[in-house]
Amino acid sequence: MNCTRLLCGIAEPQLCDGAAVDEEIVPLCFQRDSLQDELIVSAFLLLVIGLLVWTAVRAHVKPVVDRLLAQYGYNPVGQA
């Protein structure tokens, strides 16, 4: 359904009383979300993208980290 001036005049005629349909009615079908909503959605998307990137590179990073740890003499607890 498209938001138009005509739809406003049909759906909510009491809101459009006294207004010239072509000039004075400004259709506002969608309101912007609050800043808090935008921050929550952005944080969620960053978290999901970060986890997907980590999953993709984890297999390539683990051997490098293990090699560096072994090079500097790190032994995990219980593996002496």
C-alpha positions as CSV (number, residue, x, y, z in Angstrom):
1,M,0.0,0.0,0.0
2,N,1.5,3.3,-1.0
3,C,1.2,6.4,1.2
4,T,-0.3,9.2,-0.8
5,R,-2.3,12.3,-0.2
6,L,-5.3,10.6,-1.7
7,L,-5.0,7.7,0.7
8,C,-4.8,10.1,3.6
9,G,-8.0,11.8,2.4
10,I,-9.8,8.5,2.1
11,A,-8.5,6.7,5.2
12,E,-8.5,9.6,7.7
13,P,-10.9,12.3,6.3
14,Q,-11.3,14.0,9.7
15,L,-7.5,14.8,9.7
16,C,-7.8,16.3,6.2
17,D,-10.8,18.6,6.9
18,G,-10.1,22.2,5.6
19,A,-6.9,21.3,3.8
20,A,-6.5,21.5,0.1
21,V,-5.7,17.9,-0.9
22,D,-3.0,18.9,-3.4
23,E,-1.1,21.5,-1.3
24,E,-1.4,21.3,2.4
25,I,-1.4,17.6,3.2
26,V,2.0,16.1,3.8
27,P,1.7,12.3,4.1
28,L,3.9,10.8,6.9
29,C,3.5,7.1,6.7
30,F,6.7,6.1,8.4
31,Q,8.2,7.8,11.4
32,R,11.9,7.6,12.2
33,D,13.0,5.3,14.9
34,S,14.4,6.7,18.1
35,L,18.2,7.0,18.6
36,Q,18.0,4.2,21.2
37,D,16.4,1.9,18.7
38,E,19.0,2.7,16.0
39,L,21.8,2.1,18.4
40,I,20.4,-1.3,19.5
41,V,20.0,-2.4,15.9
42,S,23.5,-1.1,14.9
43,A,25.1,-2.9,17.9
44,F,23.3,-6.1,17.1
45,L,24.4,-5.9,13.5
46,L,28.0,-5.2,14.4
47,L,28.0,-8.1,16.8
48,V,26.6,-10.5,14.2
49,I,29.0,-9.3,11.6
50,G,31.9,-9.6,14.0
51,L,31.0,-13.1,14.9
52,L,30.7,-14.1,11.3
53,V,34.1,-12.6,10.5
54,W,35.7,-14.3,13.5
55,T,34.2,-17.6,12.4
56,A,35.6,-17.2,8.9
57,V,39.1,-16.3,10.0
58,R,39.4,-18.4,13.2
59,A,40.8,-21.4,11.3
60,H,43.5,-19.3,9.7
61,V,44.4,-17.4,12.9
62,K,44.6,-20.4,15.3
63,P,47.7,-22.1,13.8
64,V,49.6,-18.7,13.8
65,V,48.7,-18.1,17.4
66,D,49.7,-21.6,18.4
67,R,53.0,-21.3,16.7
68,L,53.8,-17.9,18.4
69,L,52.8,-19.3,21.8
70,A,55.1,-22.4,21.2
71,Q,57.9,-20.1,20.1
72,Y,57.8,-18.2,23.3
73,G,57.6,-21.2,25.5
74,Y,53.9,-21.0,26.5
75,N,52.5,-24.3,27.8
76,P,48.8,-24.5,28.8
77,V,48.1,-25.7,32.3
78,G,48.1,-29.5,32.5
79,Q,50.4,-29.9,29.4
80,A,53.8,-29.7,30.9
